[in-house]
């Protein structure tokens, strides 16, 4: 069996590595950082990715790590709220601090070789897979995108998942382990934001009078959990148009508004694993392996990426947002439609 070498030990890279080890494939995984660590992430795994992950990490194991289950969703704008939505299938809520560490431990226990604090340049060579995160873009259509995340204590979340629309973007609240609430936001700005590391609470905390502001008014923040990213690209990309084999955000990012980014990372890793196992055992060429993976990723994700792009453009448009809001109040099934189309 030939060795698969994975660059990037985030959710997609670790899932791929562990899945390949379960298939008997030798794997080397290179991660620039260490474990555990915090990442900007909604920490909300819904859809098919949840089912795939449970085949690698049994539910009792996840429960011992403090994983919680989410069954409802509510969307807010200022102090207004849309009707409560019941999810068609439960979602998993667990911090990336815990989840990535758990996956890394299971990967090593399964015989994978993990090299931390080891930076590798993405390679298109045979046997190498890039899972090293997003493709950066300073501006898109004149906007800079910024992602912020921190854990808070003493926060009462009314629903399992809350999404709050703000003038600059949106913020999600999700209860995770240890009585923490993950507060994660995506914001856009025309100009660079100086002093963001000092003023992130104001960005995440919402405007006075909003439900988000009231939720977080008395929050105790875990300062060590704060993380941020910038130069985010939310323009959908096709796997077939990129060189080499890529999984996760290294292929493309879905707007976080959908709550489907973690699922896409896990789903993509599972889609890539079987062809890579075929290459490792000599049953197919690297070129055929690459073609199969890119076709699978594009076939599964293209539609939801297109729907997600339209949804985010509408929600952030000054005229589109009130129109979509009023239509959702009149027709609650509209929200369920968008939710299904981005899964």
N, C-alpha and C positions, 0 to 999 in steps of 0.2 A: 504494500500500500504506500502510495506517495503522500508526502506531508502537505497539508494545507496550512498556509501562513496567513494569519489575520492581523491586519493593522488597525488597532483601535479596540479598546476594551470597555466600550459603553454597552448599552442594552443590546443593540444589534450584534456587535462583535462577540459578546459573551454568550448570547443565545445561540448564535451560529456555532461557536466553538464547542459548547456543551452538546448541542444536537449532533454535531459531527462525531464527537467522542462516543456518544450513545450508539452511533452507527459503525463504530470501530475504526474511524479514520484518525490517523495521527495528526495532531494540531499543535502549532505554535502560535501564541497570541502575544502581541506586543502592545503595551499600554504606556503612554507617556506619563501618566500620573500614578497614584497609588489608591488603595482601598482602605477604609471607606472614605467617601467624600461626597459633598453635596453638588448637585447639578441643577441648572435651570430646567425645570420639568414640571408638568402638571401633576405628575405622580398618580395618574389615573389611567388604568388599563382596561379598556372596554372593547367589546367586539370579539372577533375571532382570535385575536392575539391572546386574550385571556385563556381561552380553551387550549391553545397551543402551549402556553407557558405551564399550565397545570400538568402537562405530560412530562415536563422536565423537573418541576418543583411541585410535589404533591401538596394539596391544600393543608394537611396537618402541619407540614413544614412551614408553609407561608403563615399559618395562624400563629405558630410559635414565635415568629418574627414580628407579630403584631399587625399583620395585614387585616384590613377592614374591607367590608363589602358595601358597595354603593348601589342603591336601587332607584333613586329618584334624582331629578334635575329640576332646578328652577333658575330662570334668567331674570335679571334685574336691570333696570335703567333708572338711575337716580333712586327715588323712593318707590318707584312702580315695579310691579312684578307680573310676569306672565303666569298662566296657570301651571300648577305642578305637573311635571311629566314623569310617568313611570317608565323606567328603562325596560326594553324587551328582554334583556338578559343582564344579570348583575355585573358590575365592574369591580375590579380589584384596586384598592387604594393602599399603597405602600411606598415609603420614601425611597428615592434612588440610593440614598445613603445605605439603607438596609438591603435593597434588592440587588444592586450591583455587587455588593460584598458577598451576598449569598450565592449569586451566580458564579462569581470568581472562585469561591470555595468549592462549589460543586464541580466546576470545570477541572480544578486541580485534583480533586478526589477521583474524578473519572479518568485521570491519566493525562490530561492536557498540560502542556508546558506554558506557563504564564511568565512573561518578563515585564515587570513593572518598572516605572521610571526609565523606560527605554523608548525613545522616539524613533520611528521609522518613517521614511519618506514614502508616500503612496507609490505603488509600483504596478505596472501593467504586465509584469513578467508572469509566466506560467506558474501556477500554484499560489499566487498571492491574491488576497481579497482585501479591499479597502472598506473599513467600517469606522473611519476616524472622524466622523461627525460632519457637520453641515458644510456647505459650500458658501463662502462668505461673499457678501455684496454690500458695498458701502452705502449705496443709494438704490432705490427702486422707485421709478416714477416720481423722483424728487423727494422721497421720504427716506429717513433713517429708521430702522426698526431696532428696538431695544427690548431684551427679555430680562426680567427681574424675578427673583424668588427668595423667600425666607419662610421659616417656620415660626408660628406664633402659638402662645399658650393663652388660656383664659379667653377663648373665642367661642361663642355659641353659634354654630352653623345650623341654620334652620332646616336645611335639606342635606342629603348625602353629598351632592355637588351643587355649588352655586356659581353662576357666571354673571359677573357684574360689568355692564358696559360703562365706560368712562369717556370723557371728552377726548382723551388721547389714545384710547384703545380698549382693553378689557382685562379683567382680573378674575381668576378662578380661585375658589376656596374649596378645599377638599380635606376632610379629616383623615389623618394617617395614624401611625402608631404613637404610643406614649402620650396620648391626649394632645397631640400636636395638630395644628391645622396648617396645611401647606397653602401659602399665599403666593400665587404665581401670575405674573402679568406680562402682556405684550403691549408695547406702546410705540407710537410713531411720532417723529418730530422732524421739522425741516432743518434744524441746526443741531450741531453737536451739543451735548449736555454736560457742562463742566460740573464737577463736584457730585457726580451721581452716587459715589460710594458713601457720601455723607447725607444725601437727601432721598435715599431710596424709600424711606418710610412714607414720605409725602406722596410719592408716585403710587405706591401700592395701597395707601390708606384711603383713597377716594376723596370726593369733594364733600365739604360740610353739608349736612342735610340728606345725604345719600344713605341707603341701607348699608353699603360697604363701609362708609365712614363710621356708622353706629356699630357695626359688627367689630371693627378694629379699634375703636376709641380707647378701650382699656386693655388692649392686647399687650402681653409681655413677649418681646421678640427674642428669639435665639440668634444672637448676633453672628455666631459661628456658622449658622446655616445659610447666611446671605450669599447669593451668587448672582452673577450677571453675565449677559452676552450681548454683543452688538454686531453690526455688519451682517444681519440676518437676511438671507435670501428666501423669499416665499414664492418665488416664481417657479411653477411646476416644471420639472425636468423629466425627460424620458431616459430610462436606463439604456436603451438601444443607441442613444446618441452620445454616450459617454464611453471613454476608453476603460478597458479592464472590467473586472467584476466588482461591483459595489453593492453594499446593503445599508439599510437605515438612512440616516440623514445625509450620508455620503452620496446617495442617489438624489434625493429631493426631500423637502420638508412640506408637510401639510399644515395649513394655518392652525395654530393651537386652539382656536375657537371651537374646533370640531371635537377636541378631546380624543383624537384618533392617532396621534403621533407615536405613542408607545406601542399601540397595536400594530401599526405599520412596521415598526422596527422588528417586532417579534415575528410577524407574518413573513416579512421579507427574508429573515434568517432561515425560517423553515422552508420557504420556497427554494432557497439557494442550496440547502444542505444535500438533498438527494442528488442533483446533478454533480455537485462537488464530490460526493461519495463515489459516483460513477466514474469520474475522472481519476480519483485516487486509486480505484481498483483496476484501472486500465480499460474500462468498458466504453469510454468515449474520449474524444480528443478535447483539449482545452478550448479550442474554438467552438466546438459543439456545446460544451458545457456553458460557455459564456453566452452563446445565443439562446439556449434554453432558459437560462436565468433571466436575461433581459426581457425576453418575450413574456415570461411568467409575471415578472414585476410590473411591466407595462400593462399587461392584460388585466391584472387584479386592481392596480392602483389608478389608472388613468381617469376613469370615470369619477371616482371619489375626489381626486385632486381638482378636477374641473368644477365639480359642485362646490367644493370647499372654497375655491378662489372666488366664485360668484357670490357665495354667502358672505365671505369677509368683505368684499367690495361693497356689498349692499349695507352691511351692518355699520361700516365706517363712513358711509357716504352721508352728508348732512341732510339730504332729501330721502335717500333710500332707507335710512334707519327708522324714521317715524312711520314710513309707509309699511315696512316689514313688521314693525311693532304692532301697528293697528290691525294689519291683516292677521297676525298671530293671535291677537285678542279675539277677533271675530271667528277665526278658523283654527282652533288649537291643533287640529290634525296637520297643519302646515309644518309645525315644529317637528312632529314625528317623521314627516316626509324628508325634511332636510337631514334629520338624524340618521335615517336609514340610508340615504344616498351617500353619506360620508362614512359608511361602514363597509 
